Amino acid sequence: MANGTVAAVDLGATSGRVMLGHVGPNELRLEAVNRFANTPVQTPGGLHWDALGLYQSVLEGLAQAGRLQPGLAGIGIDSWAVDYGLLRGDRLLGTPFHYRDSRTAAGVAAVHERVPFAELYAENGLQFLPFNTLYQLEAEHADGLLELADRALLVPDLIAFWLSGAQRAESTNASTTGLLTLGSEPRWNDSLIERLGLPRRLFAPLVQPGERIGTLLPQVASATGLPASTPVIAVGSHDTASAVVAVPMTDPDAAYISCGTWGLVGVELERPVLTEASRAANFTNEGGVDGRVRFLHNVMGTWLLSESVRSWQQDDPSVELLPLVAAAEAVTGPVAVFDANDPRFMEPGDMPARIAAWCTEHGQPVPASRAEYVRSIIESLAEAFARAVRAASELSGKTVRTIHIVGGGSQNALLCQLTADHAGVPVQAGPVEATALGNVLVQARAAGLVSGDLESLRA
């Protein structure tokens, strides 16, 4: 195996980063070259992502990567799921909507009128989330926008298109649209697409993690200083798919929690679980690298903490999360444990007020201080995580003896400990940058810097 370096573009729902991944015999090392905020933009027409600002930050990060490492073996992009940009030719038709925009609800009833949810689950294996791509596309259809579009590219596919000029759909993220067939060789579900009345032209040819998408466009090479021959490589472009690659699961009896804005809680399987019990529990079957299935459930995640801090900062700009978590560790009395997945917590807004309302409605004590709010949130997340792990085990038949928490949430020692307490099994924390590591590993294997299956990459 040779030494080499790849660039991982990792876009999260609140922040993004461009990382260099240095890979060689007995070496796997990350180097951050650009970190930037990902701040949604509220307009009279709805809540949007600043896609152009993100792309500019990506270009700046790649330029810095090129200055530090002139020869890159590849560039890979991952991001959050479900959201997309509509294109007519090469032109973006408006800024992509944010999945938390309220318009998504309008598409749910229309989709389920054509395809009842039980039938839909049998087709795509996805849990019900009102912002799944097929519901968003139905909302676009009602607005008449789909008639103008030639393509709908999910966010990492859109960035890859702007870098390479190639319009492709990476399969792990495409699995979150609800429009793929299930199985080891995913393909667009043409019959479902037709049944929903969606234009087939919207859906680009599929690529698998490790396939080359293209090389840099001349203008991108000029803007970044990188050679035009630099390959853009498909990775597990759903950030959770990349994160799961880097979960150090040396024991097969393990569950994972990819914990950031969302907490993605589940197990890795060879085949999907499509039972009625799985559908009722709202578990999802999403595509993983090397044909694996990510059988998991979405929990609201550290969004509850970040949105609470944002609310408090409006009155007191000095409020910061880390001191609040430290204060929460010192809370000794009982605090409310609320339903972290209650839909009222989905949209941006005054999170502490919503938590207080939930507590009042359910006869639980309303937190009396910010420290108690934070303790209540972390206790509630830990209980939700533990409950999801138990459900994943029961529904899949997979024994769970260890839970791996990766991502930013793995730095929250209180959350990790309380999850272990609620679940009754050990928790292993880290790596923090699991998504970027998984992105790097898939690229490195494609470039011949490492070899082997997922277990080898994890080792």
NUVEXTOR-272597 format. One record per residue (C-alpha): residue number from 1; x, y, z. Coordinates in nm, 2 decimals. Example, Ala and Ser with C-alpha at 12.3 -4.5 7.8 and 13.67 -1.06 7.14 Angstrom:
2
MARNU     i       c1       c2       c3
MARNU     1     1.23    -0.45     0.78
MARNU     2     1.37    -0.11     0.71
// end
This chain:
459
MARNU     i       c1       c2       c3
MARNU     1     0.00     0.00     0.00
MARNU     2     0.12     0.35    -0.08
MARNU     3     0.10     0.68     0.11
MARNU     4    -0.15     0.94    -0.01
MARNU     5    -0.39     1.22     0.09
MARNU     6    -0.75     1.28     0.00
MARNU     7    -0.99     1.57     0.08
MARNU     8    -1.31     1.50     0.27
MARNU     9    -1.59     1.76     0.23
MARNU    10    -1.82     1.70     0.53
MARNU    11    -2.13     1.91     0.55
MARNU    12    -2.34     1.89     0.86
MARNU    13    -2.68     2.05     0.93
MARNU    14    -2.51     2.33     1.14
MARNU    15    -2.15     2.34     1.03
MARNU    16    -1.92     2.21     0.75
MARNU    17    -1.56     2.13     0.72
MARNU    18    -1.30     2.03     0.46
MARNU    19    -1.05     1.78     0.60
MARNU    20    -0.73     1.63     0.47
MARNU    21    -0.71     1.26     0.53
MARNU    22    -0.35     1.12     0.53
MARNU    23    -0.35     0.75     0.47
MARNU    24    -0.07     0.49     0.45
MARNU    25     0.06     0.18     0.61
MARNU    26    -0.05     0.20     0.98
MARNU    27    -0.15     0.56     0.93
MARNU    28    -0.49     0.73     0.93
MARNU    29    -0.47     1.10     1.02
MARNU    30    -0.71     1.39     0.98
MARNU    31    -0.61     1.75     0.93
MARNU    32    -0.88     2.02     0.94
MARNU    33    -0.82     2.29     0.68
MARNU    34    -1.14     2.48     0.68
MARNU    35    -1.44     2.49     0.92
MARNU    36    -1.74     2.71     0.85
MARNU    37    -2.09     2.76     0.97
MARNU    38    -2.40     2.63     0.79
MARNU    39    -2.67     2.88     0.88
MARNU    40    -3.02     2.85     0.73
MARNU    41    -3.18     3.16     0.57
MARNU    42    -3.54     3.25     0.64
MARNU    43    -3.72     3.43     0.36
MARNU    44    -4.08     3.52     0.30
MARNU    45    -4.09     3.20     0.08
MARNU    46    -3.96     2.97     0.34
MARNU    47    -3.65     2.83     0.52
MARNU    48    -3.36     2.76     0.28
MARNU    49    -3.00     2.64     0.28
MARNU    50    -2.73     2.89     0.17
MARNU    51    -2.61     2.64    -0.09
MARNU    52    -2.40     2.90    -0.28
MARNU    53    -2.23     3.01     0.04
MARNU    54    -2.16     2.65     0.13
MARNU    55    -2.01     2.59    -0.21
MARNU    56    -1.79     2.89    -0.18
MARNU    57    -1.66     2.76     0.16
MARNU    58    -1.59     2.43     0.00
MARNU    59    -1.39     2.59    -0.27
MARNU    60    -1.19     2.79    -0.01
MARNU    61    -1.13     2.47     0.18
MARNU    62    -1.01     2.29    -0.13
MARNU    63    -0.78     2.57    -0.22
MARNU    64    -0.63     2.56     0.13
MARNU    65    -0.60     2.18     0.10
MARNU    66    -0.42     2.22    -0.23
MARNU    67    -0.17     2.46    -0.08
MARNU    68    -0.10     2.22     0.20
MARNU    69    -0.10     1.90    -0.01
MARNU    70    -0.05     1.97    -0.39
MARNU    71    -0.13     1.62    -0.50
MARNU    72    -0.47     1.48    -0.38
MARNU    73    -0.57     1.13    -0.46
MARNU    74    -0.94     1.23    -0.45
MARNU    75    -1.22     1.45    -0.32
MARNU    76    -1.53     1.31    -0.16
MARNU    77    -1.85     1.49    -0.04
MARNU    78    -2.10     1.39     0.23
MARNU    79    -2.38     1.58     0.39
MARNU    80    -2.71     1.55     0.57
MARNU    81    -2.99     1.36     0.38
MARNU    82    -3.32     1.43     0.19
MARNU    83    -3.26     1.79     0.08
MARNU    84    -3.19     1.87    -0.29
MARNU    85    -3.15     2.14    -0.55
MARNU    86    -3.37     2.15    -0.87
MARNU    87    -3.18     2.21    -1.19
MARNU    88    -3.28     2.31    -1.54
MARNU    89    -2.98     2.22    -1.75
MARNU    90    -2.69     2.34    -1.55
MARNU    91    -2.89     2.62    -1.38
MARNU    92    -3.01     2.60    -1.01
MARNU    93    -3.38     2.68    -0.99
MARNU    94    -3.38     2.87    -0.66
MARNU    95    -3.21     2.79    -0.33
MARNU    96    -3.27     2.45    -0.18
MARNU    97    -3.54     2.43     0.09
MARNU    98    -3.44     2.33     0.44
MARNU    99    -3.60     2.00     0.57
MARNU   100    -3.74     2.19     0.87
MARNU   101    -3.95     2.42     0.64
MARNU   102    -4.32     2.37     0.72
MARNU   103    -4.41     2.32     0.35
MARNU   104    -4.31     1.96     0.37
MARNU   105    -4.63     1.87     0.56
MARNU   106    -4.84     1.95     0.25
MARNU   107    -4.68     1.67     0.05
MARNU   108    -4.75     1.39     0.31
MARNU   109    -5.13     1.36     0.26
MARNU   110    -5.10     1.38    -0.12
MARNU   111    -4.84     1.10    -0.13
MARNU   112    -5.03     0.87     0.12
MARNU   113    -5.35     0.93    -0.08
MARNU   114    -5.17     0.77    -0.38
MARNU   115    -4.97     0.51    -0.18
MARNU   116    -5.08     0.43     0.17
MARNU   117    -4.79     0.43     0.42
MARNU   118    -4.80     0.05     0.47
MARNU   119    -4.75     0.00     0.10
MARNU   120    -4.48     0.27     0.09
MARNU   121    -4.29     0.10     0.37
MARNU   122    -4.30    -0.23     0.19
MARNU   123    -4.15    -0.06    -0.12
MARNU   124    -3.88     0.16     0.04
MARNU   125    -3.84     0.05     0.40
MARNU   126    -3.81     0.41     0.52
MARNU   127    -3.95     0.54     0.85
MARNU   128    -4.20     0.81     0.83
MARNU   129    -4.05     1.16     0.85
MARNU   130    -4.25     1.44     0.71
MARNU   131    -3.95     1.58     0.53
MARNU   132    -3.85     1.27     0.34
MARNU   133    -3.76     1.37    -0.02
MARNU   134    -4.06     1.21    -0.18
MARNU   135    -4.29     1.43     0.04
MARNU   136    -4.08     1.74    -0.05
MARNU   137    -4.10     1.66    -0.42
MARNU   138    -4.48     1.63    -0.39
MARNU   139    -4.49     1.98    -0.24
MARNU   140    -4.28     2.11    -0.54
MARNU   141    -4.52     1.93    -0.77
MARNU   142    -4.81     2.11    -0.62
MARNU   143    -4.63     2.44    -0.67
MARNU   144    -4.57     2.36    -1.04
MARNU   145    -4.19     2.37    -1.00
MARNU   146    -4.11     2.01    -1.11
MARNU   147    -4.23     2.09    -1.47
MARNU   148    -3.95     2.34    -1.50
MARNU   149    -3.67     2.10    -1.36
MARNU   150    -3.46     1.85    -1.54
MARNU   151    -3.29     1.71    -1.23
MARNU   152    -3.32     1.69    -0.86
MARNU   153    -2.97     1.65    -0.70
MARNU   154    -2.93     1.58    -0.33
MARNU   155    -2.69     1.83    -0.16
MARNU   156    -2.37     1.62    -0.19
MARNU   157    -2.45     1.53    -0.55
MARNU   158    -2.51     1.90    -0.62
MARNU   159    -2.17     2.00    -0.48
MARNU   160    -2.01     1.71    -0.68
MARNU   161    -2.18     1.84    -1.00
MARNU   162    -2.05     2.19    -0.94
MARNU   163    -1.70     2.05    -0.89
MARNU   164    -1.70     1.80    -1.18
MARNU   165    -1.99     1.88    -1.42
MARNU   166    -2.12     1.52    -1.38
MARNU   167    -2.48     1.47    -1.26
MARNU   168    -2.49     1.15    -1.05
MARNU   169    -2.69     1.02    -0.75
MARNU   170    -2.49     0.84    -0.49
MARNU   171    -2.68     0.54    -0.36
MARNU   172    -2.66     0.57     0.02
MARNU   173    -2.81     0.92     0.02
MARNU   174    -3.05     0.83    -0.26
MARNU   175    -3.19     0.56    -0.03
MARNU   176    -3.32     0.84     0.19
MARNU   177    -3.54     0.98    -0.09
MARNU   178    -3.79     0.69    -0.05
MARNU   179    -3.76     0.62    -0.42
MARNU   180    -3.51     0.34    -0.44
MARNU   181    -3.57    -0.03    -0.45
MARNU   182    -3.45    -0.24    -0.16
MARNU   183    -3.17    -0.49    -0.19
MARNU   184    -2.80    -0.53    -0.24
MARNU   185    -2.81    -0.36    -0.59
MARNU   186    -3.03    -0.05    -0.55
MARNU   187    -3.20     0.11    -0.84
MARNU   188    -3.46     0.38    -0.89
MARNU   189    -3.80     0.24    -0.82
MARNU   190    -3.96     0.34    -1.16
MARNU   191    -4.30     0.20    -1.08
MARNU   192    -4.32     0.40    -0.75
MARNU   193    -4.19     0.71    -0.92
MARNU   194    -4.46     0.67    -1.19
MARNU   195    -4.73     0.60    -0.93
MARNU   196    -4.65     0.92    -0.75
MARNU   197    -4.66     1.12    -1.08
MARNU   198    -4.30     1.23    -1.06
MARNU   199    -4.10     1.30    -1.37
MARNU   200    -3.84     1.02    -1.42
MARNU   201    -3.59     1.27    -1.57
MARNU   202    -3.53     1.42    -1.22
MARNU   203    -3.33     1.12    -1.11
MARNU   204    -2.97     1.10    -1.21
MARNU   205    -2.78     0.77    -1.28
MARNU   206    -2.68     0.60    -0.96
MARNU   207    -2.32     0.55    -0.84
MARNU   208    -2.19     0.34    -0.56
MARNU   209    -1.94     0.45    -0.29
MARNU   210    -1.59     0.42    -0.43
MARNU   211    -1.69     0.50    -0.79
MARNU   212    -1.53     0.79    -0.97
MARNU   213    -1.78     1.07    -1.05
MARNU   214    -1.55     1.28    -1.26
MARNU   215    -1.26     1.52    -1.24
MARNU   216    -1.24     1.89    -1.16
MARNU   217    -1.39     2.14    -1.41
MARNU   218    -1.13     2.38    -1.55
MARNU   219    -1.29     2.68    -1.36
MARNU   220    -1.28     2.48    -1.03
MARNU   221    -0.91     2.38    -1.09
MARNU   222    -0.84     2.75    -1.15
MARNU   223    -1.03     2.86    -0.84
MARNU   224    -0.86     2.60    -0.61
MARNU   225    -0.52     2.56    -0.76
MARNU   226    -0.57     2.19    -0.78
MARNU   227    -0.49     1.99    -1.10
MARNU   228    -0.79     1.94    -1.33
MARNU   229    -0.71     1.57    -1.32
MARNU   230    -0.80     1.55    -0.94
MARNU   231    -1.08     1.29    -0.92
MARNU   232    -1.41     1.34    -0.74
MARNU   233    -1.50     1.01    -0.58
MARNU   234    -1.84     0.89    -0.45
MARNU   235    -1.83     0.81    -0.08
MARNU   236    -2.11     0.72     0.16
MARNU   237    -2.25     1.06     0.08
MARNU   238    -2.52     1.04     0.35
MARNU   239    -2.31     1.16     0.64
MARNU   240    -2.45     0.88     0.86
MARNU   241    -2.34     0.62     0.60
MARNU   242    -1.98     0.76     0.62
MARNU   243    -2.00     0.78     1.00
MARNU   244    -2.10     0.41     1.03
MARNU   245    -1.79     0.31     0.81
MARNU   246    -1.58     0.46     1.09
MARNU   247    -1.76     0.31     1.39
MARNU   248    -1.49     0.09     1.54
MARNU   249    -1.72    -0.21     1.57
MARNU   250    -1.48    -0.49     1.64
MARNU   251    -1.76    -0.69     1.81
MARNU   252    -2.05    -0.78     1.58
MARNU   253    -2.29    -0.75     1.88
MARNU   254    -2.28    -0.37     1.87
MARNU   255    -2.51    -0.08     1.81
MARNU   256    -2.41     0.27     1.70
MARNU   257    -2.53     0.62     1.77
MARNU   258    -2.41     0.88     1.52
MARNU   259    -2.48     1.18     1.74
MARNU   260    -2.49     1.54     1.61
MARNU   261    -2.78     1.76     1.53
MARNU   262    -2.97     1.43     1.49
MARNU   263    -2.90     1.11     1.68
MARNU   264    -2.91     0.82     1.44
MARNU   265    -2.95     0.50     1.65
MARNU   266    -2.93     0.16     1.50
MARNU   267    -2.74    -0.15     1.40
MARNU   268    -2.58    -0.27     1.07
MARNU   269    -2.74    -0.55     0.89
MARNU   270    -2.70    -0.75     0.57
MARNU   271    -3.07    -0.74     0.48
MARNU   272    -3.36    -0.49     0.55
MARNU   273    -3.62    -0.55     0.81
MARNU   274    -3.97    -0.49     0.67
MARNU   275    -4.20    -0.64     0.93
MARNU   276    -4.52    -0.47     1.05
MARNU   277    -4.35    -0.43     1.39
MARNU   278    -4.06    -0.25     1.23
MARNU   279    -4.30    -0.01     1.05
MARNU   280    -4.50     0.05     1.37
MARNU   281    -4.18     0.13     1.55
MARNU   282    -4.09     0.38     1.27
MARNU   283    -3.75     0.22     1.20
MARNU   284    -3.58     0.28     0.87
MARNU   285    -3.37     0.07     0.63
MARNU   286    -3.12     0.30     0.46
MARNU   287    -2.83     0.21     0.23
MARNU   288    -2.48     0.16     0.37
MARNU   289    -2.14     0.12     0.21
MARNU   290    -2.07    -0.22     0.05
MARNU   291    -2.44    -0.30     0.03
MARNU   292    -2.49    -0.30     0.41
MARNU   293    -2.82    -0.19     0.56
MARNU   294    -2.84     0.09     0.82
MARNU   295    -3.14    -0.02     1.03
MARNU   296    -3.20     0.28     1.25
MARNU   297    -3.43     0.53     1.41
MARNU   298    -3.39     0.91     1.42
MARNU   299    -3.38     1.08     1.75
MARNU   300    -3.39     1.46     1.77
MARNU   301    -3.03     1.48     1.89
MARNU   302    -2.82     1.77     2.01
MARNU   303    -3.05     2.00     1.82
MARNU   304    -3.25     2.03     2.14
MARNU   305    -2.94     2.17     2.32
MARNU   306    -2.82     2.40     2.04
MARNU   307    -3.17     2.54     1.98
MARNU   308    -3.21     2.60     2.36
MARNU   309    -2.88     2.78     2.38
MARNU   310    -2.97     2.99     2.08
MARNU   311    -3.30     3.10     2.25
MARNU   312    -3.11     3.19     2.57
MARNU   313    -2.85     3.38     2.38
MARNU   314    -3.12     3.62     2.26
MARNU   315    -3.14     3.76     2.61
MARNU   316    -2.79     3.68     2.73
MARNU   317    -2.52     3.66     2.45
MARNU   318    -2.27     3.52     2.70
MARNU   319    -2.45     3.18     2.73
MARNU   320    -2.24     2.89     2.62
MARNU   321    -2.31     2.52     2.61
MARNU   322    -2.01     2.37     2.77
MARNU   323    -2.05     2.56     3.11
MARNU   324    -2.42     2.46     3.10
MARNU   325    -2.33     2.09     3.06
MARNU   326    -2.09     2.12     3.35
MARNU   327    -2.36     2.28     3.56
MARNU   328    -2.60     2.00     3.45
MARNU   329    -2.36     1.74     3.58
MARNU   330    -2.39     1.89     3.92
MARNU   331    -2.77     1.87     3.93
MARNU   332    -2.86     1.61     4.18
MARNU   333    -3.24     1.63     4.21
MARNU   334    -3.48     1.46     3.97
MARNU   335    -3.56     1.63     3.64
MARNU   336    -3.83     1.58     3.38
MARNU   337    -3.77     1.31     3.12
MARNU   338    -3.97     1.42     2.82
MARNU   339    -4.03     1.26     2.48
MARNU   340    -3.74     1.39     2.28
MARNU   341    -3.91     1.29     1.95
MARNU   342    -4.23     1.49     2.01
MARNU   343    -4.29     1.67     1.67
MARNU   344    -4.33     2.01     1.85
MARNU   345    -3.94     2.01     1.89
MARNU   346    -3.88     1.98     1.51
MARNU   347    -3.90     2.34     1.39
MARNU   348    -3.67     2.63     1.51
MARNU   349    -3.80     2.84     1.79
MARNU   350    -3.81     2.88     2.17
MARNU   351    -3.71     2.52     2.27
MARNU   352    -3.71     2.58     2.65
MARNU   353    -4.07     2.71     2.63
MARNU   354    -4.18     2.40     2.44
MARNU   355    -4.01     2.17     2.69
MARNU   356    -4.19     2.36     2.97
MARNU   357    -4.52     2.32     2.79
MARNU   358    -4.46     1.95     2.74
MARNU   359    -4.38     1.91     3.11
MARNU   360    -4.69     2.10     3.22
MARNU   361    -4.91     1.89     2.99
MARNU   362    -4.77     1.56     3.12
MARNU   363    -4.76     1.65     3.49
MARNU   364    -4.38     1.66     3.51
MARNU   365    -4.18     1.93     3.70
MARNU   366    -4.08     2.22     3.48
MARNU   367    -3.70     2.28     3.50
MARNU   368    -3.63     2.58     3.73
MARNU   369    -3.29     2.68     3.58
MARNU   370    -3.09     2.66     3.26
MARNU   371    -2.88     2.38     3.42
MARNU   372    -3.19     2.18     3.49
MARNU   373    -3.31     2.23     3.14
MARNU   374    -2.98     2.10     3.00
MARNU   375    -2.99     1.81     3.25
MARNU   376    -3.35     1.73     3.15
MARNU   377    -3.26     1.74     2.77
MARNU   378    -2.96     1.51     2.82
MARNU   379    -3.16     1.27     3.04
MARNU   380    -3.43     1.26     2.78
MARNU   381    -3.19     1.20     2.49
MARNU   382    -3.02     0.92     2.68
MARNU   383    -3.35     0.75     2.75
MARNU   384    -3.46     0.79     2.39
MARNU   385    -3.12     0.65     2.27
MARNU   386    -3.15     0.35     2.50
MARNU   387    -3.51     0.29     2.40
MARNU   388    -3.41     0.30     2.03
MARNU   389    -3.12     0.06     2.09
MARNU   390    -3.35    -0.19     2.26
MARNU   391    -3.60    -0.16     1.98
MARNU   392    -3.33    -0.21     1.71
MARNU   393    -3.22    -0.53     1.89
MARNU   394    -3.57    -0.67     1.93
MARNU   395    -3.68    -0.59     1.58
MARNU   396    -3.37    -0.72     1.40
MARNU   397    -3.28    -1.01     1.63
MARNU   398    -2.93    -0.87     1.67
MARNU   399    -2.79    -0.89     2.02
MARNU   400    -2.64    -0.56     2.15
MARNU   401    -2.36    -0.58     2.41
MARNU   402    -2.19    -0.25     2.33
MARNU   403    -2.30     0.09     2.21
MARNU   404    -2.07     0.31     2.01
MARNU   405    -2.14     0.69     2.02
MARNU   406    -1.96     0.87     1.74
MARNU   407    -1.97     1.23     1.62
MARNU   408    -1.98     1.55     1.81
MARNU   409    -2.21     1.40     2.08
MARNU   410    -1.94     1.16     2.18
MARNU   411    -1.76     1.46     2.35
MARNU   412    -2.05     1.50     2.59
MARNU   413    -1.94     1.27     2.87
MARNU   414    -2.27     1.32     3.06
MARNU   415    -2.47     1.21     2.76
MARNU   416    -2.25     0.90     2.71
MARNU   417    -2.27     0.80     3.07
MARNU   418    -2.64     0.85     3.10
MARNU   419    -2.69     0.65     2.78
MARNU   420    -2.49     0.36     2.93
MARNU   421    -2.70     0.40     3.25
MARNU   422    -3.03     0.39     3.07
MARNU   423    -2.93     0.11     2.83
MARNU   424    -2.76    -0.11     3.08
MARNU   425    -2.46    -0.18     2.85
MARNU   426    -2.12    -0.02     2.80
MARNU   427    -2.08     0.29     2.58
MARNU   428    -1.76     0.35     2.38
MARNU   429    -1.72     0.71     2.28
MARNU   430    -1.56     0.83     1.96
MARNU   431    -1.42     0.90     1.71
MARNU   432    -1.56     1.25     1.70
MARNU   433    -1.49     1.30     1.33
MARNU   434    -1.63     0.97     1.23
MARNU   435    -1.81     1.10     0.92
MARNU   436    -1.49     1.26     0.78
MARNU   437    -1.29     0.94     0.87
MARNU   438    -1.55     0.72     0.68
MARNU   439    -1.54     0.95     0.39
MARNU   440    -1.16     0.93     0.38
MARNU   441    -1.15     0.55     0.42
MARNU   442    -1.38     0.49     0.12
MARNU   443    -1.18     0.73    -0.10
MARNU   444    -0.85     0.57     0.02
MARNU   445    -0.97     0.23    -0.07
MARNU   446    -1.08     0.35    -0.42
MARNU   447    -0.74     0.51    -0.47
MARNU   448    -0.56     0.19    -0.37
MARNU   449    -0.41     0.34    -0.04
MARNU   450    -0.59     0.07     0.17
MARNU   451    -0.77    -0.25     0.08
MARNU   452    -1.03    -0.49     0.23
MARNU   453    -1.39    -0.50     0.34
MARNU   454    -1.56    -0.27     0.60
MARNU   455    -1.42    -0.48     0.89
MARNU   456    -1.07    -0.43     0.75
MARNU   457    -1.12    -0.05     0.72
MARNU   458    -1.26    -0.04     1.08
MARNU   459    -0.96    -0.24     1.21
// end
